[in-house]
């Protein structure tokens, strides 16, 4: 049995998010698991410029999904992170 998800987002916003996703895919190297996770995040109505963990940089700007994913999974990055709970 296939489960269909009802997505609650504005189609115009989703188109913009898809364009941002494609741009990230073209300009940023990523692993297949990073790419799959990012695509799922956008598919479910989120912007690739946000992240589910609400990680921010030291200036308080939210990290994009790929940066946050890498941090969350233990990659060594050159950022100082602050989390919002």
N, C-alpha and C positions, 0 to 999 in steps of 0.2 A: 504494500500500500504506500502510495506517495503522499507526503504531507505538504500541503501548500501553505505558505506563510502569507498573511495579509500584511502588506507593508504600508506604513502610515507616513508618507512624506510627499512633499510637493514635487510633481514631475519636473518642473523647471529647475528646482534645486538639484534634483537627482541628475539631470543632464549636465549641470555644471560640475557636480561631484565626479561624474564619469569622465568628463574632459580633464579634470585635475588628476584623476587616476591614470589616464592614458599618458598624460604629460610626465608623471612620476615614473611610469614604466619605461618611457623612452629615455629619460635623462639620468635615472638613478639605478646603479646595479643592485640587484637583490636576488636572494636565493629563491628557489621554487616555493619553499614553505612561507617565506615572507610575502611573496606575490600572492599566493593562495589566501593567506590570512587577510591581506589588504583588500583583495577583491571581495571577500566575504563581508568585511566591514562596510565597504561601500555598497554592496548589494543590499544590505539590510538598512539602507537609508542614511548612512553616516557620511560625513565629509572626511576625505583622506587627510585633511588638515587638523583633525581632532583625534583623540585617543580615548579608549575606554577606561584607562587607569588615571586619567586626568594629570599626567605628568607634565610638569612645566620646567622651563629653564630657570636659571638664577634670576632673570629679570621678570619672571612671572608669565611669560608667553607660553601658551600650551604647545607641546611638541606635536609634530604631525604623527600620523599613525606609525609610519616606518621607523622614525627615530624612537618613539616610545616602545614599539615592539622590540627593537634591538636592546634597549635598556632593560625592559622587563625580562628578557630572556638571557640577560647576563653578558651582552656584548660590551666590550670596553669602548667607551666613547669619550670625546673631549668636551663634555658638558658637566656643569654642576646642576644636579636636579633637585627639585623641590616637589613634593607631592601634595595635592589638595585632597583632603578627606571629607 
